[in-house]
Amino acid sequence: PSTELVQPGSRVAYRLLLASEPARLADFRTWAQPRLTAGEKLEGVRDARVELRSALERAERFLNLAALVSVILAGVGVAIAARRFAGRHWDSVAILRCVGATEALIVRLFVLELLALAALAGMAGLLVGYLAQYGLSGVLGQLVSHVELPAPSLWPVLPALATGFVTLLGFGLPPLLRLREVPPLRVLRRDLGPVNPRLLALYGPAVAATLALLIWQAGEWRLALYVCAGVTGTVVVLSLAAWGLVKALNPLRGQVGVAWRFGLANIARRSPGSAAQVVALGLGLMALLMLTLVRTDLLTRWRASLPADAPNHFLINIQTAEVTQVQTFLRDRGLRDVALFPMVRGRLTAINGREVGPNDYASSRAQRLVAREFNLSWTDTLQEDNRILAGRWWQPGDQGQGFASVEIGLAEELGITLGDTLRFQVAGQDLTATVTSLRSVEWDSFRANFFVVFPSGVLDAYPATWITSFHLPVDQKPVMAELVRQHPSITVLDVEALMTKVREIMDRVIAAVEYVFLFTLAAGLVVLYAAIQATQDERRFESAVLRTLGAQRAVVRQSLLAEFATLGLLAGVLAAAAATLLSYVLATQVFDFPYFWNSWIWLLGGGAGVVGVGLAGLISARSVLTQPPWRALREL
């Protein structure tokens, strides 16, 4: 009061800043939200600045993407390993059945073993996660250096254990349940095994439970559904394509050398298993491609969404008579192509002739939007950071017509659709317009944008001020002081500090995302290893037979290399196709980035498949070459 700044007619705004634990702030928001009156609003870190909110939301999506892909890959790895584990126990189960073990007892034995494994793996995972969060805080660095992070709580333990148990039981239990179908006669006839797989009945509940868990964990159903649908579609396409490609290899067997003939024969002889192996390898390679090239593309586009020359200064309250002078002033000082936009204040009063007010909406944001005045504008050219989602932009001859283009977020919040008639009160007069288009706006681009835009000629009769934004280099800061001296009514807003903070958050969060993606990368490698190991037992016997019949070790080694290289090539090409499609969906539908074709995905996919899978398979199969044939044959 002693400053006497507040005088009759002054417009005063009050702010209350609160800082506390997240739980207490959430309780306060729950209590205060329904008690807000007209003109009052409650803002948090996520909704105070659209630029910061966008950076945090995208970071959260990246982290959720890493978690989703990790869980799915872990499920695939568990399914492959469990299938091999169950296959190696067919003989022991057949013996148990011969000595009187019931199906229930067999299931109980293996389920208890699986639960014990889940408990041990869960404890190990919790320990790794506890240690990893210290590494993550180190990666974030200065972003949280001034804040004392709270000690890790026990709350994340529940979803972590739930995720682990559901994944392990959901994908590991079905192959084990099939052990109860092993007939006792297998003791005498080794060709007998479980019958009637009923894959849908076995894996259906597991997939449904995993999907529900992923949606709950991600907190965003759209991202979870896109990733799950992408992986499911990939599995289906990989299965069909792999089956067809494996069958297509048969005619080539007579046109290649001895080693390649043996390698292709192995693939053709185990065509169902080879197709399944291509699917597993394809998923693993797809994950690696997603975590290398596609991840880099997405993060690069995120950085590019806030380029170094993004606008860092706003000029507002430019009068119509000053527009030409301001444009000349900026142009003379090297700031060219600076667009100025008119602003007319108006309040929405009716939709389709029905009066609207704050009490007509349950959402607090909708109530604030209806109670406030909008900055209306006009333009004949769609801005580069705007995109028409529905309807059409102005056509020649629309100037002066009562048309309006509405931002999609505002339209969804207030229930506005194409063809609706909007009535605004502008300078005490009513203005009516028909909605001809809905458009998206990149609010975090630091450019001047508007909720509602009209064609030129509609708002000419109303008083307007003008606004512009542009990038001003640091060495030209004095230019703004000169502008204000010449035009005292103009207000200069310097948002360089805000942009610096957004870039800092972006860089630190990207580093954190890459750190978290290392765990997803590990899951992808586990899937590749499990897929390569899936048929080791069969190869051991086949190699023993070949060497017994006189095949040299070099020929067996070359045949294994040919087999793995061929499987890797098929899996790599299919993985590249799947990664390309999934990256397009993620970029355009989830992260709102433009998509650009990356041919390196195909080169790296095929190359990694041939070289990586070929060498990894050969290294993992060294026991096949070193084990004496008599030892492998004795195990038959």
N, C-alpha and C positions, 0 to 999 in steps of 0.2 A: 504493500500500500504506500510506503514512503516514496516510491519512485514516481507515483502518480501517472503511471503509464496507462492504467485503465481509466478511461473517461466515458461519459455518457455516449453511447453509440459504438463503443469498442466491441470487437468480436474477439472473445477470449476462448481458448481451448485449454483444457486441463488434462494432464497425463499422470497416471499412477504406474510406476515401474515396480514390478515384483520379481524377486529371485528367491528360489527355494528348491527343495527336492522335487523331482518330477511328479511323484505321487501326490504331494501336497498341492502343487500347482494344478494338477488335474482335478483334485477335489474342489479347489477354489473356482476353477472354470465351470465345473458342474453346478456349483452353487450360484455363481454370478450370472451365467448365461441367460437363464430365464428372467432375471431381474433387470436386464438392460432396458433402458428407456430410449425414446427416439433421439437420435444423434449420438448415442453411446455405442461403442464397439469394443470387443475384447480381442486382442491380437497376441499371438505367440510368435515364436521364432519362425514357424512354418508359414504363417499367414500374414506377417507384418510387411515383408517385401517380396514381391513376386519373383525377383531375381534370385534371392537367397532360397526361396521355397523351391524354385525350379532346380537349382543346383542340388539341394538336399534330396529332392524326390528322385532325380536321376541317379544320384549316388545310391540311394536305397534300392532302386530297381536293379542296378548293376550287382549289388551285394546279394539281393534276392535271386538274381539270375545265377550267380555262382553257387548259391546254396541249392537251388532247384536242380541244376545240372549235376552237382555232386551227388545228391540223393538218388537221382535216376541212374547215374553211372554206377553208384554203389549197388543198387538193386540188380543191375545187369550183371555186375561182377559176382554178386552173391548167387544169382541164378545159375551162372556158368559153373562156378566152383561147386555148388550143391549138386548139380547134375552129375559132375564127375565123381564127387564123393559118394553119391548114391549108387552110381554104376559100379564102383569098386567094392561095394558091400553086397551086391546081389548074391554072391556065393555064400558069404557068411550068413545072410538072412535065410537062404535056402536050407542051410544046415540047421539053423535055429528052428525053422519050420519042421524039419524032420524029427527033431527031438522034442516036439510038442509045444513050441512057443506059439501063442495065439497072435492074431493080427494086432489086437489091442496092446499086447505086451511089446511087440516090435515097435509100434508107433510110439509108445510111451518111452522106450529106451532112447530112441533117436530124438524125440522132442526134448527130453531132459538134457541130452547132450547139447542140443541146439540152444536151449535156455542158458545153460552154463556158459557156452561160448558167447552168447549175447551179453551176459553179465560181465564177463571178463573184458570183452571188446568195449562195452559201455564205460567201464571204469577207465580203461586205457584212453578212450576218446575224450572223456571228461578231463583227464590229466593233460592231454595234448592241447585241448581247447583252453584250459586254464593258463598254460604256459604261452600259448599263441597270442592271447589277448595282451600280454605284456609287449610282445613284438609289434602288435598292431598299434598300441599307444606310442611306441617309439617311431613307427612310420609316420603317424600323424604329426609328430614333432611340435612345431611352434603353434599349430592350430589349437592345441589344448595345453600348451606349456604354462599358460597363466591360470589354468583351472586345475584344482586338485580332484582327480578322478575318484569317484567312490569305489570302495572295495567291491570285487565281484560278488554278486548275490547268488543265492541258491535257486532263484526263479528260472534262469535259463537251463538248469539241470533237467527239469521236467520235459520241455519240448525236445531237448537233445536226446534224452533216453527214449522218449516216445518215438522219435524219428528212427533211432537205431533199432529198436525192437520191432517196429512195424516193417522196416526195410528188411531186416534179417529174417524175421518169421514169414513175412509175406512172400519173399522171393526164395527163401531157403527151404521152407516147409513143404511146398508142393512136390519137389523131387523125392523128399524123404517119405512123404505119405504114400508114394507109389511103391515103396519097398514092401508094404503089406500085401501087395499083389504078386510078389515073386513066388512062383509055384515051387513046392518041395522037389518036384521032379527035375529041377535045374541041376541038382546034384549029379544026375546021370546024363542030362541033356543040356549042354552049355548054351545051346541056341535059344533056350526058353528065357523069357524075362517078363517084366510087368506088362499087362495087357490093358487095353482100353484107357489111354492116357487121360481123357476128359480134361484137356488143357484149359478150356473156358471155365469149367467148374472149379479147377484148382487155382488158376491164376486170376480169375475174375474178381473175387473178393479182395485179393491182395492189391490188384491195380486200383480198385475203387478206394480202398483204405489209404493207399499211398497218395492218390490224387487229393482226397479230402485233407490228408495231413499236409500236403504241399500248399494247398490253398490257405489253410490255417496258419502255416508257418510264414508264408510269403506275405500274407495280409493283403494280397492283391490278386483277385481271382483271374483277371485278364492275363497277367503275366504267367501265372501257373498253368492256365488252360492252353495258352499259346505254346509254352515249352512242352507240356505233356502231349498236346496234339501233334506238335512237330516231331517229337521222339516216336510217338505211336505211328504216325504216318511214315516216318523214316524206316521203322522196323518192317512195316507192311511192304513198302516199296523195295527195301533192301532184300526182303525175303523172296519176293517175286522175281526181282532182277537177278539175284544171286542164283536162284534155281534155274532160270533160263540161261544164264552165262555158264554155269557149271555143265548143263546139258550140251551147250554149244561147243564145249572143249573136246567132246568125244571125237569128232572128225579130225582133229589136229594130231591125235596120238600117232597116226601112221606117217606123219610128215616131219617128225622131229627125231633127235637122237635118242640113245638108250636112256640116259638120265632123265631127260624131259618126258620120255614116254612113260617111265615109271612114275614120275611126279604127277603127270596128268591122269594116269590110271588110278593113282591113289585118290585124287579128287573125285573122279567119276565113280569109283567103287563106293565111296562114302558120300554119295551125292546129298542125302538129307543132312548128314553131319557137316559136310563141306559148306552147304548153304547156310546152316546155322552159324558156322565159324565165320563166314564172310559177313553175316549180319553183326555178329559180336565185334569183329575187327572194324567193320564200318562204323559202328557206334563209337568205338574208342577213338578211331581216327577223326570222326566228325567232331568229337569233343575236343581233341587236340587242335584241330583247325579253328574251332570256335574260340578256343582260349589263346590262340596265337594271332593269326591274321585277322579274323573277324573281330576279336576283342580289340586289337590295335585300331582297326578301322572305326569301330564305334567310339572308342575313347578319343581318337583324332577328330572325329566329327563333333564330339562334345566340346573339345577345346576350340574347334573352329566356329562353334556357335557363338563364342565371345571373342572375336578377333582382336588383334592389337590395335586396330584403327576403329574399334567400336565407338559410338558417340559417348563422350564423357562430359559434355556441357549441354545444358538446356537454356534456351531463352524463352521466357514467357512474358505475358502482358505487353506484347508488341501491338501497337495501335495500327489500324489500317493505313493511316497516313504515313506511317514509318516503315512500311514493308519494303518499298523500293530502296529507301535509304539504308536500311539494315542489310539488304542483299548486296548493295554496292559496297558497303563498308566491309563485309566479310569477303567479297570477291577480290577487292583491292589488296587484302592481306593474305591472299593465297588460299582462302577457304572457298573452293568452288563447288558447284552442284549442291548447295545447301538448300533444301526444300523447306518452305514455310507453310504451315497448315493453319487454317482458320479454326477458331473455337467459339461456339455459341452455347451459352448455358441454357439448359432446358430440363424440365422434370416430366417423367412419364406419368400420365394421369389416367389413361384408359387403354385397354386392349380389346379390339373388336367391339368398341362401344361400351364395354363394361368398365366402370370406374375401378381402379386398383389402388390399394393402400397397404401399409405395412401389416395390417391385421389379416390380409388375405393370404399371407404366406407363413408357413411354419419355420422355414429356414431363417436364421438371424441374418445371413448375408443377403438373402432376398429382401428382407425387411429394410435393411440399410440401403440397398440399391433403389428401392421404390421411394424411400423417404428423401433421398439426396437428389441433387441436380446432376445431369450428365453433361459432359463436354461433347456437344454435337459438332460435326465437321462436314465439309463437303470436298469432294475430289472426283476427277474424271478418270484418274489412273490408279489402278490397284497397286498398293505398295508391295515391295518385293518380299516382305516378311508376312504378308497376308495371303491366305489361300481360300478360294471359294470351295465350300464343302457341299452346298446345296443351292439350287437356284442358278441365277445368272448375274453377271456383272452388267454395268450400264452399257446399253447399246447406243449407237448414234441416234440422236433425236430424243434421248431420255433427259437431257438437260432441262431443268425447270419442272420436271414431273415429280409427283408426290411418291417417290420410291425411297426405300431405306435398305441398307445392308447392316445386319446385326451380328455382333460377335457371338460365336457358338456358345461360349460359357454363359454369357448373359441370357441368351435365348433359352438354354436348358434350365437355368435357375428360375426364370420368370415364366416359363411355359410358353414361349413365343415360337411359332412355327411359320413356315413359308406361307405367304398369302394373308397373314394376319394384318389387321389395320391398327396402327399405333397412333395415339394422340399425345402430343407433348404440349406443355405450357411453356412458351418462350416469350419473355419480356411481356407477360400479361396477356398474350394472345395464344390461341389454339393453333397447332400445326398438326396436320394429319398426313400419314404416309403409309404405304403398303410395303410389307417386307418382301423383297424380291430375291434376297440371297442371305445365306448364313456363311460366315467365314471364320477361319481360325486365325489367331494373332499370336505372334511370338512376343509375348510381353517381356521376356528376359533379353530382348535384343537391344534395349536402351534406345530405341527409336520412338518417336512420337506416334502413338496409336490411339484409336478411339473405339468405344463400344458401338456407337451408331454413326453411320456415314451416309450422306445424301449426295445425289448428283449436283453439279454446280447449278446455280440459279434458284435453288429451293430456299436457301437461307439468306439470300441477298438483302432482304428487307429488315433483317435483325442486326443489332449491334454485335460486333465480333472483335475479339482479340486474336493474336496469332502466336504460334509456338513453333520452335524448331529445335533440332538437336544435331550436333556435329562433333567430330573429333578435333580437339585442339592440342597440339604438341605442347610439352612442358615449357619449352623455351618461348612460347607465344602467350603465356599466361597474362602478361601486361596488356594484351589486346583487349581483354574483357574490361579492364579498368577504363581504358580509353572509350570503349563503347558506352559504358554507363555514364561517363561524363558527358557524352554527346546526347544520350537518350536516357535521362534519369528515371523515366517511368518503367524501363525494362528491368526485369528481374533475371539475374544470372544464377543458375543452379549448377554447381560443380559436383558431379557424381564420381569423380576419379577415385575418391577414397572408397566408395561403395564398390566400384568395379575392381579395385585392388583386392578388397576383401573377398569378392566373389571368385576372382581368379585364384586367390590363396586357398579358399575352400576347395575349389575344383582340383587344383594340383595335389593337395594333400589327400583328398578323397580318392583321386585316381590312383595315387600310390597305395592307399589302403585297399582299393579294389584289386589291384594287381597282386598285392600280398595275399588276399583271400583267395584269388584265383589259383594260387599255387596248390592249394588243397584240392581244388577241382581238377587241376592238372594231374595230381597224384592219383585221383580216382580214375581218370582216363587211362593212365598207365597201368593201373591195376586191372582194368577191363582187358586191355591188350594182353597183359601177361596171362590172365585167366583164359582168354580165348586161345592163345597159343598152346597153353598147357592142356587144353580140353581133350585133345586126342593123342596125348603122349603115350598112353598105354598101348593103343592100337598100333602106333608107329613102331614101338619097341618090338612087338611081335612080328610085324611085317618085315622090319629090317633084319630080324633074326632069321626069318625064313629065307630072305634074299641072300644073306651071307652064307647060310648053310648050303644053298644051292650053287654057291661059287661066286656070287657078286662081290667085287672088290669094295673096300670101305670108301674109296673115292667115288665110285658110282652111286653108292647109297647116299653119301653126303651131297652129291650133285642133285640126286633125285629129290632129297628133302629141300634143298635150296630152291629147286624149280617149283616144288609144290607150294612152299611158303611165299615165294615171289609172285606166283600166279594168284594165290589167294589175296596177297597184299595189293596187287594191282587192281583186282576186282573190287576189293573193299575200299581202296583209296579213291577210285573214280566215283563210286557210289557215295562215299563220304563227302567228297567235294561237292557233288550235286546237292546233297542234303544240307550241308553247311551254307551253301549259297542261298538256297531257298529260306532256310531258317534265319539267316542274317538279314535278308530282305524284309521278312515279317517283323523281326525285332526292331530294325531301324525305322520302318515306316509306321508300324502300328503301336509299338511300345514306347520307344524313345523319341519319336517325332523327329528323326534325322532324315536327310535326303540319302537315298541309296545310290552307291556307285559300284559298278561292276569291278571285281578284282580277279584278274586271270591267274594271279599267283596261287589262289586257292586250289585250282585244278592242277597246276604244276607241282605244288607242294604235296597235294593229296596223293597223286599218282606216284611221285617220287618217294614220299615217306612210306607208302604202302609197299612198293617193290623193295627199296633198300632197307627201310626200318623193320618191316615185318619179316623180310627174307633173312636178314642177319640175326634179328632177335630170335626167330624160330630156329635157325641153325645153332645158335649158341645154347638155347634152352634144350635142344635135342642132342646135346653132346653125349648125354648118358646113353642114348640110343646107339651111338657109334662106338662108345667105349665098353659097353657091357658085353660080355661074351655071349654068343648066340645060345649056348647050352643053358645058361641061366634064365634067359627069357623064355625058352621053350619049356623048361621045367615048371614054370609057373602056369602053363596052360592047363 
